[in-house]
């Protein structure tokens, strides 16, 4: 029996990402370092990962392209306890409102539990972020909605757009300047509907390019769209952002793997020379790869 990946997560302090693994009742965590080789082969079928740390009662088979890796029933149960889905209104924890920058003109506003620190921002692949305020959940949520409408920024940005700009990011000064301008616009709204129970926080931008390994990253060629039985993904890890691993492969350039596509699969080891043998899509001008490498 092979190991199942339980997902990529970022710690609440600046450091490398952690990959979770499970085999039966045994669980492990690995911290892949940039410059090291990483490879695996998918085996069999992909199964539902369950909900709220409980196994799927029927072990349902799920589609390869699903980033949630859950059957409809488990997905419903998981979302029923989600702050993001507005299903929990009486959460007593303190929340923080943030601005996150992913590329030129690509900014979003959101909230996260204060106890999670900046882990949520790294999970989303935010290149730069700054806190805006802190307070009760509903005050944070109202502020998020106010800023989204007033600043014309979304609460979500598709990962495909984030990946497309990572190799052409502007310099640190330009990144900071764009965040500073948006923060100033947000702060100016403090007297126009900003909840009194939300404490405004100072502008203190945090830049993740070093943590992600994106300072000097090369052009990305392909992105994996799904795993298949017997398909391999292998290469040298050069960067990681959000759920994505950037792998330099033997023959196919830089390939991005969304680790959410790994969950639910049984995985066996593979050497770096195995390359990529799963469906991919081109990034930028790469076009679309219909079959396998």
C-alpha positions in Angstrom: 0.0 0.0 0.0 1.4 3.4 -1.0 1.2 6.7 0.8 -1.6 9.2 0.3 -0.8 12.9 0.2 -3.0 14.9 2.7 -2.1 18.2 1.2 0.4 21.0 1.3 0.3 23.5 4.1 2.3 26.5 5.2 3.3 27.0 8.9 2.3 30.1 10.8 5.8 31.4 10.7 7.9 32.1 7.6 9.5 28.8 6.5 9.2 26.1 3.9 5.9 24.4 3.1 5.0 21.1 4.7 3.5 18.1 2.9 1.3 15.7 4.8 1.3 12.0 4.1 -0.9 9.1 5.4 -0.6 5.4 5.1 -3.3 3.5 7.0 -3.2 4.9 10.6 0.3 6.4 10.2 0.9 10.0 9.4 4.0 11.9 8.4 5.1 15.3 7.4 7.9 16.2 5.0 9.4 19.7 4.2 10.7 19.6 0.6 13.6 22.0 0.1 14.2 24.0 -3.0 16.8 22.4 -5.3 15.9 18.8 -4.2 14.3 16.2 -6.4 10.7 15.2 -6.0 8.8 12.6 -7.9 5.8 10.2 -7.6 3.5 7.9 -9.6 -0.3 7.8 -9.1 -1.7 4.3 -8.5 -5.3 3.0 -9.0 -8.3 5.4 -8.5 -8.7 8.7 -6.6 -10.9 8.4 -3.6 -12.8 11.0 -1.5 -10.8 12.4 1.4 -13.8 12.8 3.6 -14.9 15.8 5.7 -13.9 17.4 9.0 -11.1 14.8 9.5 -13.5 11.9 9.1 -13.2 9.3 6.3 -15.7 9.2 3.5 -18.3 6.5 4.6 -18.5 5.0 1.1 -14.9 5.6 -0.1 -16.4 7.3 -3.2 -14.3 7.7 -6.3 -13.8 11.4 -7.2 -12.8 13.1 -10.5 -9.1 13.7 -11.2 -9.6 17.4 -11.9 -11.3 18.3 -8.6 -9.2 20.4 -6.3 -11.5 19.6 -3.4 -11.1 15.8 -3.7 -14.5 15.3 -2.0 -17.7 13.6 -3.1 -20.8 15.8 -3.0 -22.0 14.7 0.4 -18.6 15.2 2.1 -18.2 18.5 0.4 -21.5 19.6 1.8 -20.6 18.5 5.3 -17.2 20.3 5.1 -18.7 23.5 3.9 -21.4 23.4 6.6 -18.6 24.4 9.1 -16.8 27.0 7.0 -16.2 30.6 7.9 -15.6 31.4 4.2 -19.0 30.1 3.3 -20.7 32.3 6.0 -22.1 29.3 7.8 -20.6 30.3 11.2 -21.7 33.6 12.5 -21.0 33.2 16.3 -17.2 32.3 16.1 -15.7 34.0 19.2 -12.2 34.3 17.8 -10.5 37.5 16.7 -10.2 37.9 12.9 -7.9 40.0 10.8 -8.7 41.8 7.5 -6.0 41.9 4.9 -5.0 43.1 1.4 -3.1 40.5 -0.7 -1.1 41.3 -3.9 -0.5 38.6 -6.5 0.7 40.7 -9.4 0.3 44.1 -11.1 -3.4 45.1 -10.7 -4.2 41.7 -9.0 -5.2 42.4 -5.5 -7.9 40.9 -3.2 -9.3 41.6 0.2 -10.1 38.9 2.7 -10.2 37.8 6.4 -8.5 35.1 8.4 -8.5 34.0 12.1 -5.8 35.9 14.0 -4.4 32.7 15.5 -3.4 31.5 12.0 -1.1 34.6 11.6 0.0 34.8 7.9 -0.4 31.1 7.1 -3.6 31.8 5.2 -1.8 34.3 3.0 0.9 31.9 2.0 -1.7 29.2 1.3 -3.3 31.5 -1.2 0.1 32.4 -2.8 0.0 36.0 -1.9 3.3 37.6 -3.0 2.8 40.6 -0.8 0.2 41.4 1.9 -0.6 43.8 4.7 -3.0 43.7 7.5 -5.8 46.3 7.6 -7.6 45.7 10.9 -8.6 43.2 13.6 -11.7 42.5 15.5 -14.8 40.2 15.9 -15.8 38.0 12.9 -18.9 40.0 11.8 -17.0 43.3 12.0 -14.2 41.8 9.9 -16.7 40.5 7.4 -18.5 43.8 7.1 -15.2 45.6 6.6 -14.3 43.0 3.9 -17.5 43.7 2.0 -17.1 47.5 2.4 -13.6 47.4 1.0 -14.5 45.0 -1.8 -17.2 47.4 -3.1 -15.4 50.7 -2.5 -12.0 49.6 -3.9 -13.4 47.5 -6.7 -11.3 44.4 -5.7 -12.5 40.8 -5.6 -12.5 38.4 -2.7 -11.0 35.6 -4.9 -8.6 35.4 -7.8 -8.3 32.2 -9.9 -5.0 30.3 -9.4 -4.5 30.2 -13.2 -4.2 34.0 -13.2 -1.8 33.9 -10.2 0.5 31.3 -11.9 0.6 33.3 -15.2 2.3 36.3 -13.6 4.8 34.7 -11.2 7.7 34.8 -13.6 7.2 38.4 -14.6 6.8 40.1 -11.2 8.0 43.7 -10.8 10.7 44.7 -8.4 10.2 44.9 -4.6 9.8 48.7 -4.6 7.1 48.6 -7.2 5.2 45.8 -5.3 5.4 47.8 -2.1 4.3 51.0 -3.8 1.1 49.4 -5.3 0.2 47.9 -1.9 0.8 51.3 -0.1 -1.5 53.1 -2.5 -4.3 50.6 -2.0 -3.8 50.6 1.8 -4.1 54.4 1.8 -7.4 54.2 -0.1 -8.7 51.5 2.3 -7.7 53.5 5.4 -9.5 56.6 4.1 -12.7 54.7 4.3 -12.4 54.3 8.1 -15.1 56.9 8.7 -17.5 55.6 6.0 -19.0 52.4 7.3 -15.9 50.9 8.9 -17.2 49.1 12.0 -16.2 50.7 15.3 -15.3 47.3 16.8 -12.6 46.8 14.1 -9.2 48.1 15.1 -7.2 49.5 12.2 -3.7 48.2 11.9 -0.6 50.0 10.4 0.7 49.4 7.0 3.4 46.8 7.3 3.8 44.9 4.0 5.2 41.4 4.1 6.9 40.1 0.9 6.9 36.4 0.3 9.1 36.2 -2.8 12.0 34.8 -0.8 9.8 32.3 1.1 8.2 31.1 -2.2 11.5 30.9 -4.1 10.2 33.3 -6.7 13.1 35.8 -6.6 14.6 35.0 -10.0 12.1 32.3 -10.9 12.1 31.3 -14.6 9.2 31.2 -17.0 6.6 28.5 -16.3 5.7 26.3 -19.3 3.0 23.9 -18.2 0.5 23.3 -15.4 -0.8 19.8 -14.4 -4.6 19.5 -14.8 -5.1 16.1 -13.3 -3.3 12.9 -12.2 -4.1 9.5 -13.9 -3.4 5.9 -12.9 0.3 5.2 -13.7 1.0 8.9 -14.5 4.2 10.4 -13.1 5.2 13.9 -12.0 8.9 14.3 -11.2 11.5 17.0 -11.3 13.6 19.4 -9.2 11.7 21.7 -6.9 12.5 25.3 -7.7 9.7 27.2 -6.1 6.4 26.9 -4.2 3.5 29.3 -3.7 0.1 28.6 -2.3 -0.7 25.0 -3.1 1.6 25.0 -6.1 4.9 23.3 -6.6 7.2 24.5 -9.4 9.2 21.6 -10.8 12.1 21.8 -13.3 11.7 18.7 -15.4 14.2 16.8 -17.5 12.7 17.5 -20.9 9.6 19.6 -20.4 10.8 22.8 -18.8 9.1 24.2 -15.6 5.8 22.4 -14.7 3.5 23.7 -12.0 1.7 21.0 -9.9 -1.3 22.1 -7.7 -0.9 19.7 -4.8 -4.7 19.7 -4.2 -4.8 17.4 -7.2 -2.6 14.9 -5.3 -5.0 14.3 -2.4 -7.1 11.1 -2.5 -4.5 9.3 -4.7 -2.2 6.4 -3.6 1.3 7.6 -4.6 4.4 5.6 -5.2 7.9 7.0 -5.5 9.5 7.9 -8.9 12.9 9.2 -9.9 13.4 12.7 -11.4 14.1 11.1 -14.8 10.5 9.9 -14.9 9.4 13.4 -16.0 5.8 14.3 -16.4 3.3 11.7 -17.8 -0.1 13.3 -16.9 -2.4 15.8 -18.7 -1.1 19.4 -18.6 -2.1 22.8 -20.0 0.2 25.5 -21.3 0.8 28.7 -19.4 1.1 31.9 -21.2 1.9 31.2 -24.9 2.4 27.5 -24.3 -1.0 26.4 -25.7 -2.9 23.4 -24.6 -1.5 19.9 -24.4 -4.3 17.5 -25.1 -2.6 14.2 -24.2 0.3 13.2 -21.9 3.9 14.1 -22.2 
